[in-house]
Amino acid sequence: MSIFEDTAPRAKRRRPLRVAILGCSGSIGTQTLDVCRQHSDKLEVVALSVYGSCKVAVSAAHEFGVRHVCVADETHKDDPVLDELPKGCELSFGPDALANMAALPDVDCVVNALVGAAGIRAGYEALRAGKVLAYANKESIIVAGELLMPLAQPGMLIPVDSEHSAIFQCLVGERTHEVHQLWLTCSGGPFYGMSREQLAGVTAADALAHPTWLMGDKITIDSATLMNKGFEVLEAHHLFEVDIDDVRVLVQRQSRIHSMVEFVDGSTLAQLGPSDMRIPIQYALSYPERWDTPSQRIDWCQEAPITFGEADEQAFGCLALAREAGRTGGTAPCVLNAANEVANAAFRQGECGFLDIERIVQAALEAHVPQKVESLDQLAQIDAWARSQARKMLAGVVS
């Protein structure tokens, strides 16, 4: 099913859009709150979740007058700061409560800013409940796209990632069967141009120094390995109904062109703008309208030349692994994601080298016999198996 509106744009709302922000203390979550501050006449924050940042949740609950707060980590049940929540604010704990928050009757739109596999069930429940899903949790689509996409009614699934937001914007009003290929742009990360020999010696501190974007640590490492770009290839495959090999990765170091769509007639449309995630976040909340910018505008007359390059899939093998997992399909992307989460965390903690991330993920994929995706429970079992495999391989790397 197409994610684009097949009818006239929605009628102007008579009341603010009621928003739930899942993962409000993270990078995307805090920037979503920024957008909600700027457009308080159009957006009403009614529900918030955090993993364990209770102080952040309490502060935001007071500022926005939210009615529901969920703390995913149940070990924080006795955190005294939670006693300071506004009177009448409903408090819940744990992953089940988090998934239930995505389907609350007084929520119109769910911003899924959760990191990793934890966000899959929440995205599923949001779509099943008929909510608008503005999602930055790419794992929802990468791992469970075969389950989620059939639930996505036109205009109800809006990507927040800058690249997929760009493609989405370029395709509004277009005929998707006239697309020749997608150009998915990429900054190249901090190690662009390095050989595998050079990459073998880089540290987590080196990898966390992203040249253009401010993101959470996990996704910043994924950007350095280009696994994040591999994930985005799979995401685009599901969202826009194109073949894996019709998604080209283009290095655009200045991060001004956020992605492009090339059509069968040779025309290419691109979306350009500042490197500011609040713009795609806002578009996901305002679609099909456009609101006043939350960012400083670019004076294009003063901009440095825009350059292009090709991603090196030999040096950055995670991108090639992601493509292969996408071609295999089924449960292979689930294994890709789970093993990468383990290896990514291990690298950040100094337990393995940069290139070991690729080796661990590849070994887990080779040990897996792909299955057809049938349920969230099945994916949870595959996820647990892949994490166990990755930890065993990690122990071998360390020893």
N, C-alpha and C positions, 0 to 999 in steps of 0.2 A: 504493500500500500504506500502511495506517495505521502510524504510528510508536508506537502505544500497544500495551501488552500485551493480547492477546486471550485469555490464560489466567490462572491464578492467579499471584500474585507469585512471583518466583524463590525457590527454597529458600535458606535462610541459608547463606552461604559458610563452608566449613570452613577456608579460608585467606584471607589478605588479598588484595584486588583488586590485581593487578599493573598498574601505570600507566606509560604513556609520556607525557611532557609535551613537546609540540612548541612551541618558543618560550618556554622557561622563564625567560628574562631579562626578558620584557615584563611589562606590568601584570597581565594575566590569569595568565601563567605564575608570577609570584612569589606571587600570591595563592593559586594552586593549591598551591604548595609550603607555604604557611601552613596550608592545610587538611590536607595530608598530615602536617605536623608534629603537628597537634592529634589526628589519628586514625591514628597510626602502627600501632595494633593492627589497623586495618581496611584500610589502604592501604600498598602497597609500591611505591616509585618505582624502576622498573627501567631506564628509558631517558629521556634528556634531549636536547633539541636547542637550539642557539642559532644566531643568524646569524653573529655575530662576537665575542660577549662571552665569550671563552674563560675568563677569570678566574672569571666567574660559574659557568660550566659545571663547572670544576674544583672550586670550593668546594662546589657542590651535590652533585657526584658523591661527594665525601668524606662530606658530612653524611648522605646517604641511601644510600650504598653501591650506587650504580647500576652496572649491568653494560654499558650502552651509552651512548655520547655521540656526537652528530653535530654538526659545525660546517658550516653550509650554505655559508658564504662560503669558497671554497677558497683564497683568498689568505692565509688564516690557518694553512695547513698547517705552516709553520715557526715558529709562535708558541711560544716556549720554555716558556710556562706550561703547555702541554698535556703536557709531560713529567712534570708533577706529578700526573697522573690516577692514581687508585688502581690498584694492580697487578691485572692481569686485566681491566680495563675496556676494552671494545672501542671504538676510535675510528674514525670515518668522516667523510668530507667530501663536500659537494656536494648538489645537489637530488635526484639519484637515490638517494643514501644516505638522505636525509631521507624520501623516499617509502617506501623499504624499511623504515625504522624503524617506520612505521605498521603493518606487517604481520609484525613479529617474532613468532615462536611463543611466546616467554615473556612476551608482553604480552596482557592481557585487555581493557584500556580505553585508548583514545588520547584525550588532551586536546589538541585542535587549537587552540592559542592563537597560531598564526601570523597575521601581518598581511597582508591583501591577497591577490592572486591566487596567491601562492606556496603557499598552503595547500590549494589545490583538489585537486591530485593526491594529497596525503597523505590527505585525507579520503576520496577515492575508493578508495585502496588499503586503508585501514582497514576500510571497509564491505565491500569485496570479500573481505577476509580473514576476515570474520565477527567483527570486534572491536566492542565497544561504543565508539561515537564520541560523546564529550562535546565539542561543538564551540562555539568562540567565533569561529571563522573564518567569518563570515557569507557571504563571497564564495563558499565552497564550494557553498552552496545557491542563492545569487542567480545565479551564472554557470552552474553545472553542475547545478542542481537536477534537470533532466530526465534526467541520467545517474545522479545519486546516489540520488535518492528510490526508484527501483525496486530498489536494492540494500539499502535500509534495512528490516531485519526488525523486527517489533514489539518495542519495548523496547530496541532497540540504537542508536538515534539520539536523543540527549538534548541539547536546546539549553542553552547556558550564558548567553547574553544574558539580562539580567534580565527583559525584556519577554516573550520567548518561553518562558522558564522559567515565568513567571507564567501564561501561557496554557496551557502544558502541564499545570501543576499544577491549574488550574481544570477541565481537561478529563478528568483521570484519573477513570475510572469513569462518565463521561458518554457519551451517544450523540452522536457528532459530526454526524450528520445533523439533530440538533435544534438546532444552532447557528444563530442569526439573524445575528449579526455579532460581530466581534472589536473591542474597544476597545484600541488600542495606545497606551499612554501615553507622554508626552514631556515633558521638563522645559521645553522651549521654548528652551533654550540661553541664552547670555549676551545675546542681542540680541532677545529676545522683546518684541514691541510696536513695534519699529523699522520705519520706512518704508524703501523702496528707496533713497531719497535719503540717509537716514542710514547705511544699510548700505554705501553706496559709499565711505565714508571710514573704515571700521573697519580695524584692523590685526590681524596674526597674534597679537600679544600680547593684544589685546582678546578675540580668539576663543578663545584657549587658557584663558581664565578661566571654566571651566565652573562653574555655580552649585551643583551638588550631587554630581557624580561625579568621581572621580579616574581618568583614563584616559590612554592613550598619546596623543601629539600628533596623529597622523593621524585617529584616531576622534574626538578632541575637536573638530577642525576640521569633520569631517563632521557632528557634532552641532550645531555653530553654523550650518551652511548648511541643516540638516535633511535633507541627503543621507543621513545615517545612518538617519534615520527612514524615508526612502523605501526604503532597502535592507531595512529591517526589515518594511516592507509586503510586499515581494516574498518575503522569507523566510517570513513567515506564510502567504502564498498557497501556497507549496510544502509547508510543514510540515503545515498543518492542512487542506489541500484546500478552501480557500475562494476565492471570486472576489476579484480585486484590489479591487473597489469595495465589498466586504463587510468590509474592514479599515479602520476609522475611526481617525484619529489624534486623540488627546485630550491637550491640554496640561494637565499636572498638576505645577505648579511645585515642590511640596514633595518630589517623587519618593518618595512614601510608597506610593501605589498603583502597582504595577509593570505591570499591565495587567488587563483584564477580559474576560469572555465573556458575551455576552447571548444568551439562549436564546429559542426561538420562543414560549414561554409568557410572556415579559416578564420573567423572572427574570434577574438579572445576578450572576455570581460574580466576585469580585476577589481578587487576592493582594496583601497589604500587608506591609511590613517596612522595615527600615533600608536606606539607600543604601549597601549593602556587597556587592560582587560575590562575596565568599566564600560568601554564602548560596546563590545559584544554582549556583556551582561545586560546592559540597558536595552539593547536591541531585542534580546530574548524576552524581556519583560514588556517592551512597548509594541512588539510586532502585532499588526502590520504597520503601526505608526512609527514615526521618528520624533524623539524629544530633544530638547536642548542638550548639547554635549556636556558630559561630565569632565572632559579633558581639555587641556590646552590645545588650541588649533595649530596646525602646521602651516608655515609660510613656504609654499612649494618653490617660490623663487629663490629662497635661501637654502634649500636642501642640497646636500651633497649628492653626487651621481649615484643612481641605483645600479647595483651590479647583480649578476646572476652566476651561478655555478652549479656543478653536479654533485650530488651526494655520493661519497665513496663507500659503496657497500662491501668492498673488500676489507678496508680498514675498520669500518664500523659494521661488524657482522650482525648486530642485533636487528638492524633494518631488514637485512635479507632473511633472518630467521622469522621475523614477523610476517613478511610477505609469504614465506613458505607455509607458515601456520594458517594464514588466510586462505591459501589455495587448497590446503588439506581440509579446512573447515571443521564442522562438528565440534568436538571438545578440544581440539588442538589449541585454539586461542585461549581457552581456559587454563591449560597447562602453561602456555607461554606467559600469561599474566601472573599466575601464582608463583612460578619459579622465579620470575623476574622480581617480584616483590621481595622474596627472601634474599636473592642475590644483591639487589639494590641496597637493602637495609644492611647486609653484611659488609658491603663496600663502604658505606657511610660510617660504620663502626670500626673500620680498619681490620676486618676479619678476612678480607680477600682483596685481590687486585682488580683493577679496572677491567681488564680483559677476561677475568674469571667470571664476570657477570654473564658474558656471552657463552662461555664454556658450560656453565651450570645450566643455563636455559636450554642450550642445545642438547645436553645430555638428558634432561628431563623430557624433552620432546621426542628424542629417539627411543626412550624407554616406554613411551605411551602408545597404546593402541587406540586410535581415534574412534569415537562413538558418535552416533547421531544425538543431537541435543534434544532431550525430552522433558526435562523439568529443572526447577531451581534446586531441588534436593539432589538430583544427579550431579549438577554442576558443583554443588557444595562438596560432594564426595570426591569428585575429580580434583577440585581445588585443594582439599586436604591431602590427597595422595601426592599431588605435584609439590606441595610445600614440604612434605616429608622427604620426597626424593631429593629436592634441592638441598635440604639440610644435611642429608647423608653425603651428597656430593661436596657440599661446603666443608664438611668435616674432613673429607679426603684432600681437599685443596689446602686446608690449614695444616694438616699433618704432613 
